[in-house]
Structures are given as structure tokens and as C-alpha cells.
Amino acid sequence: MARKEGLLGRKVGMTQLFGDDGNQIPVTVLEAGPCTVVGIRTKDSHGYDALQVGFEARKKNVTKPAAGVFRKLNLTPMRFLRELRLDRTTAENLGAYSVGQTLTVDIFTPGELVDVVGVSKGKGFQGGVKRYHWHGGDATHGSMFHRAPGSIGASSDPSRVWPGHHLPGRMGGNRRTVLNVRVVRVMPEQNLVLVRGAVPGANGGLVMIRKSVKTTKAQQQKTTEKK
């Protein structure tokens, strides 16, 4: 499995491009990095291999413990910190990284597949029709049942509501991952990555872009042919 290198960034918004064949390509613009390597986790010391990266300098409201950690590392405090696991990575691979190193969008290439992790848009408290696509009742005159919950359990058996039954409640605001999104264009000067299709979250939301972890052999071959 390839190393899951990645970056933190923000979702800028959606637009469109046109391919060489003239077809329209919907893309999402992601501002990725630059990110700073804040820590290196090794299997010998921590039980796993990973990189801890930071994104966006934090100029105020830095807690004393966090300020002490960054002061010891001689780094500017970061607003966001995340760990990127490196599966099956040897000590030699980790030797290519050092604390304070800057990672940029150069780690991505057009045509390759990536995973994008974000937090979906929060929609507050919603009813079952919107949250779970309930059919609802008749929308006719005299109907006493439109969008309200109906029967949610059997009568005599089991005489209770099954745990986890879908009902009205808070909708959205969950961590979501979109797998195998194709990189359409990389713009190192602006720290931008353009990926095909939509990704979770609102414009301006924090996202993580990492190397794809579930790429099939067919997809790998297709990516190689595009390159």
C-alpha cells in the first residue's frame, strides 16, 4: 500500500473546466497547505508510523501547554494539527521527513486519485422526510398526516421501539470521506488543487487531502495511462 501522504487545507468552492476533448469537467477548488511537519511518530516509539502536520499559523489564544510545545520545537503555533498514518513505511521513508519541513501541493500530480476528508454541512434539527427521505402522508384536503412520524414500532411483539430507529433529529455536521477523487489540476503558485466532482463541507471548511488508500488495480492502471 502506498504511503498516505497528505495535506490540510480549505474548500474554496466549485467551478468547471473543459478537457482537451471539449467536455465539461466539474471541479472543486481546494487550498492545500503549505503544511508544516510538527512531529514524527515511529513504530519503535509510538507503535505506529505517522506524520503530525500543522496548518495555518495561530497568532492569538494559544494555550500555554501548546505554546510550550511549539516553543520547544522552535515553530510558530498552528491552528490545526492532524496526524497522517503512514502504512508499511520503513524508517528509511520516515528519514525523508524532519520537524519543521514544509509540505506543499507538489506531492500531488494531475491524474492521480486522492481521498478528501471533511465535515458535512450542518443542517440543524430536521424531520424524517428531509433527514431520511420518508414518503410522508397524503397531501390532500382533510388528511391528518403529512410529514409527522407515524408508527415506529410493532404492537404486541416486540412492544417496543428498536434501538437506532431513524427519527427526526440533528442532521449533518458529520465527518465524511470521499474516496478515489481524481486530481484534475495542481497549481503550486497558488497552493491550489482542483479535484473532479464535489467534496464534503461548506466553502471555507477544513479538509484533508491524502493519497488514496483503496485504489483498485484497474484504477491504478487507468491513472498510469493518463500520466
PAKE-740211 format. One record per atom (N, C-alpha, C): x, z, y; residue in three letters. Coordinates in pm, whole numbers, plus 50000, padded with zeros to 5 digits. Example, Ala and Ser with C-alpha at 12.3 -4.5 7.8 and 13.67 -1.06 7.14 Angstrom:
<ketis>
513195078049431ala 512305078049550ala 513205078049670ala 512855070849775ser 513675071449894ser 512905078750003ser 
</ketis>
This chain:
<ketis>
500855000049880met 500005000050000met 500885000050125met 500494992150222ala 501274991150346ala 501165003950426ala 502155006250509arg 502125017950596arg 500975016850694arg 500325028050718lys 499185027950809lys 499645030950951lys 500505022351004glu 500905023851143glu 499705021351232glu 499705027251349gly 498575025351438gly 498825030751575gly 497825029151659leu 497885033651798leu 496555039951839leu 496615048251940leu 495405053052005leu 495155044652128leu 493895043352165gly 493565035352281gly 492145037552325gly 491655028652406arg 490295029552457arg 489595016052444arg 488305016652421lys 487495004552414lys 487185000052556lys 487564987852588val 487324982452723val 485954975952731val 485614967852632gly 484324960952633gly 484384948552547gly 483304940852549met 483224928752468met 483214916352555met 483754905652501thr 483734892652568thr 483774881952459thr 484144869852496gln 484194858952398gln 485394850052425gln 485894844252317leu 486954834352325leu 486494821852251leu 487264811352267phe 486974798952197phe 488194794952117phe 487984792451987gly 489074788751900gly 489524774351920gly 490554770751847asp 491084757151857asp 490054746751815asp 489124750951728asp 488094741551684asp 486884741351776asp 486924749251885gly 485834749551981gly 484754759651951gly 484854766651839asn 483834776451804asn 483994789151887asn 482854795151919gln 482854807451996gln 483244819251908gln 484094828151958ile 484544839951884ile 484204852351965ile 483264860851920pro 483004873451990pro 484144883251964pro 484674889152069val 485814898252055val 485554911052134val 486184921852087thr 486204934452160thr 487604936652215thr 487684939952342val 488964942252408val 489304957152395val 490474959952338leu 490924973652318leu 492234975752393leu 492264986152475glu 493524990152539glu 494244999552444glu 495324994852383ala 496025002452279ala 497385006952329ala 497545020152340gly 498835025652380gly 499155022952526gly 500425024852561pro 501515029152474pro 501355043652429pro 501765046352306cys 501685059652248cys 503085065152225cys 503215078152234thr 504495084852216thr 504485092552084thr 505565091252009val 505705098951885val 506015113451923val 505095122451891val 505235136551926val 505815144551811val 505505140651687gly 506015147851571gly 506095138951450gly 506935142751356ile 507105135451231ile 506875145151117ile 505925142051030arg 505625150450915arg 506235144050790arg 506975151850715thr 507615146950594thr 507065154250473thr 507165147850358lys 506645153750236lys 507415166350198lys 508705166550226asp 509505178250191asp 509095190550272asp 508775188650400ser 508475199950487ser 506995203050497ser 506155192650493his 504725194450518his 503835190350401his 504415183850300gly 503625179650187gly 503045165750199gly 503265158950309tyr 502775145450328tyr 503605138750437tyr 503545125450440asp 504275117750541asp 503305112850647asp 503615115350772ala 502715111350881ala 503475111351013ala 502895104251107leu 503375104251245leu 502315110651333leu 502735119751419gln 501825125251519gln 502095118051651gln 501075111251702val 501255103351824val 500355108951934val 500815107152056gly 500065111652173gly 499705099952262gly 498585101452333phe 498085090652419phe 497575096552549phe 497935090652658glu 497525094352793glu 498135107752837glu 498935107052940ala 499555119152993ala 498505128453053ala 498675141353030arg 497755151453083arg 498485158953194arg 497975157853317lys 498665163553432lys 498185177553468lys 496985181353423lys 496475194653457lys 495655200253342lys 495315213153352asn 494535220053250asn 495225219653113asn 496545221153114val 497295221752990val 497445236452950val 497035239752829thr 497135253552784thr 498615257552769thr 498875270252780lys 500255275052773lys 500905271952638lys 500205273852525pro 500835270252397pro 501195255352389pro 500275246752434ala 500545232452431ala 501685228752525ala 501685234852645ala 502755232052741ala 504105236152684ala 504125247452609gly 505385251852550gly 505885242352444gly 504975236852364val 505365227352260val 505965214752321val 505305209252422phe 505815197052485phe 507095199752562phe 507215211652620arg 508445215152693arg 509625215852597arg 509375221252478lys 510435222052378lys 510875208152333lys 509915198952326leu 510225185252285leu 510735176752401leu 510695182452523asn 511095175152643asn 510235162752665asn 508915164652644leu 507955153752660leu 506865157752758leu 506225147752817thr 505075150152904thr 503865153852819thr 503105164252856pro 501915167852779pro 500965156052765pro 500415154352645met 499505143352615met 498075148452605met 497135139952646arg 495725143752642arg 495165143052502arg 495585132952425phe 495065131152289phe 496225131152190phe 496035138352079leu 497025138751972leu 496315135451840leu 496905126651762arg 496355123251631arg 497515121051534arg 497205123151405glu 498185120651301glu 497815107951226glu 498805099951198leu 498625087651121leu 499385089150990leu 498635090350880arg 499265091950749arg 500035079350710arg 501165081250648leu 501975070150601leu 502065071250449leu 501195064250378asp 501155064950232asp 502355057850170asp 502915064250070arg 504015058549993arg 505175054250083arg 505425062050185thr 506515059050277thr 507725067450241thr 508855061350226thr 510065068550190thr 510715074450313thr 511695083050289ala 512415089250401ala 513115078750485ala 513505067650423glu 514165057050498glu 513215050750599glu 511955049150560asn 510975043550653asn 510745052950770asn 510625065850742leu 510425075550850leu 511645076450940leu 512805072850886gly 514015073250967gly 513995063351081gly 513085053451074ala 512985043651182ala 512275049351304ala 511655061251288tyr 510935067451399tyr 511675079851446tyr 511495083151574ser 512095095151632ser 511135100951735ser 511205113951754val 510345120551852val 510695115451991val 509665111752065gly 509865105952198gly 509835090852199gly 509815084552081gln 509765069952072gln 508405064952119gln 508405053452185thr 507175047452237thr 506725036252144thr 505455036752104leu 504865026352020leu 503925017852106leu 504025004852094thr 503214995752174thr 502444986252083thr 501674977352144val 500844967952068val 501664957751991val 502984957952007asp 503834948651934asp 503764950751783asp 503254962351739ile 503174964851595ile 502074956551530ile 501194950551612phe 500124942151560phe 500454927451586phe 499964918851497thr 500164904451511thr 498824897351497thr 498594886551569pro 497334879051557pro 497114874251414pro 495884875851367gly 495524871551232gly 495494882551130gly 496184893651155glu 496184904451055glu 494914912651064glu 494674920750961leu 493484929050953leu 493834943450990leu 492954949751067val 493154963651109val 491854971251089val 491944984451091asp 490774993251090asp 490644999551228asp 489425000451277val 489175006551408val 488275018651388val 488745030251435val 488025042851421val 487545047151559val 486275050551571gly 485725055151698gly 484545064351676gly 483985069151784val 482795077751780val 481615069651831val 480585068451748ser 479425060351785ser 478715066151907ser 477935057851973lys 477215062152093lys 476205073152058lys 476225083852134gly 475255094552114gly 473915090752177gly 472835092052101lys 471515088052149lys 470555099852161lys 471085112252141gly 470245123952157gly 469245125552044gly 468215133652069phe 467185136251968phe 466255124351960phe 466105118951839gln 465255107251819gln 464325109451700gln 463195102551704gly 462225103351596gly 462645095051476gly 461875096251370gly 462225089451247gly 462125074451254gly 461225069151337val 461075054651347val 462355048351400val 462945054451501lys 464185049051557lys 465405053251476lys 465395065651426arg 466585070851358arg 466755065251218arg 465635063951144tyr 465705059351006tyr 464845047150978tyr 464325040951083his 463535028551069his 462285030650983his 461605041951007trp 460325043950939trp 459355032750977trp 458445029650885his 457475019050912his 456465023451017his 456075036051016gly 455075040951112gly 453655037851066gly 452715043451139gly 451315041251105gly 450735029351178gly 449435027251162asp 448755016151227asp 448775017851379asp 448965006851449ala 448945007051595ala 447585002351647ala 446525006251577thr 445175001851612thr 444395012951681thr 443295009151743his 442435018851811his 441805028451710his 441905041151741gly 441335051051652gly 442305056851552gly 443475050551540ser 444465055851447ser 444995069151499ser 445105078851412met 445615092051450met 447075093951406met 447685083151358phe 449045084251306phe 449835071851346phe 450775073551436his 451555062151485his 453035063451446his 453735072651511arg 455175074151487arg 455545088251443arg 454585096451414ala 454855110351374ala 455235111051226ala 455965121651185pro 456275123251043pro 455005125150960pro 454965118950845gly 453825120450756gly 454145130350645gly 453755127350524ser 454055136050412ser 455545135850383ser 456135147550372ile 457585148250347ile 457885155150214ile 456875157750133gly 457125163950004gly 455915162449914gly 456135164049784ala 455045163149689ala 454175175749696ala 453045175449629ser 452085186549636ser 452465198049542ser 452005197549419ser 452245208849329ser 453645208649267ser 454245197049259asp 455555196049198asp 456405186649280asp 457445191349347pro 458075204449328pro 457615214949429pro 456595212049509ser 456065221649606ser 457115225749709ser 457955216649742arg 458965219549845arg 459515206249897arg 460265207050002val 460905195150060val 462335194450006val 462705182849957trp 464055181149902trp 465095182650013trp 466205189449984pro 467275190750084pro 467815177150127pro 468125175950253gly 468665163350304gly 467625152850335gly 466355156650335his 465295146850364his 465465141550506his 465355128350523his 465545122450655his 464355125450745his 464635131550858leu 463625135950953leu 464145133651094leu 463295135051194pro 463785133851332pro 464925143651359pro 465845139751444gly 466985148251477gly 467975141051566gly 469145147251582arg 470175141451668arg 470705128551606arg 470825118451688met 471235105251641met 472505100851713met 473455095451637gly 474685090351697gly 475715101251719gly 476795097551786gly 477865107051814gly 478665110751691gly 478785101651595asn 479505104251471asn 480755095551462asn 481755100751395arg 482975093051372arg 482675081751274arg 483015069751312arg 482765057951230arg 484015049051224arg 484205042751108thr 485355033951088thr 484875020151047thr 485365010051116val 485084996151080val 486344990751013val 486194986350887leu 487334981850807leu 487554966850820leu 488824963050808asn 489224949050798asn 488704940650914asn 489014945051035val 488694937351155val 489904928651188val 489654915951213arg 490764906651234arg 491234906751380arg 492554907551397val 493144906851531val 493144892251577val 492544889751691val 492464876051743val 493604873151840val 493924882751924arg 494984880652023arg 495634893852059arg 496934893552084val 497694905252130val 498304901852265val 498104910852363met 498604908652499met 499504920452537met 500794919752502pro 501704931152524pro 501844935152671pro 501784925352762glu 501974928652903glu 500884937852955glu 499654936252905gln 498524944552949gln 498184955552849gln 498964956852741asn 498674966752635asn 497274964752577asn 496914952252553leu 495574948952504leu 495644942552366leu 494644945852285val 494444939452155val 493014934552150val 492804922052116leu 491464916352105leu 491154914551958leu 490084921151912val 489694920451771val 488344913651760val 488104907351648arg 486864899951627arg 485694909551600arg 484574907151667gly 483374915051643gly 483324927851723gly 482384936351684ala 482124948851756ala 482814960551686ala 483064971051763val 483654983351709val 482824995151760val 482905006651693pro 482065018051733pro 482435023451871pro 481445029551936gly 481695036752060gly 481265029452185gly 481215037052293ala 480875031552423ala 482135026552493ala 481955018552595asn 483095013852674asn 483805025752736asn 485105026052722gly 485905037252772gly 486135048052670gly 485515046852552gly 485665056952448gly 486995055852376gly 487455067152323leu 488715067552250leu 488565060752114leu 489535052652077val 489535045951948val 490925047051886val 490975045451755met 492245044851683met 492305031451612met 493385024051635ile 493595011251570ile 494765012951473ile 494525010451345arg 495575012351246arg 495615000351152arg 496724999151082lys 496844988650981lys 495764990650875lys 495204979750826ser 494134980650728ser 494624987350600ser 493764995850542val 494145003450423val 493404998650298val 492444989550313lys 491674984950198lys 491604969750195lys 492724963450220thr 492764948950222thr 492844943650080thr 491954934350045thr 491984928349913thr 493054917449907thr 493384913249785lys 494394902849769lys 493944889849834lys 492654886849825ala 492134874549886ala 492274875050037ala 491984886750094gln 492104888150239gln 493554887250282gln 494474893250205gln 495884892450236gln 496374878050233gln 495914870450133gln 496314856450122gln 495774848450241gln 494524851150279lys 493924844150393lys 494674847350521lys 495074860050538thr 495834864050656thr 497184857050660thr 497844856250544thr 499154849450536thr 499024834750571thr 497954828250524glu 497754814050553glu 497524811850702glu 496814821250769lys 496554819750912lys 497844820850991lys 498774829850943lys 500044831351013lys 500894818850998lys 
</ketis>
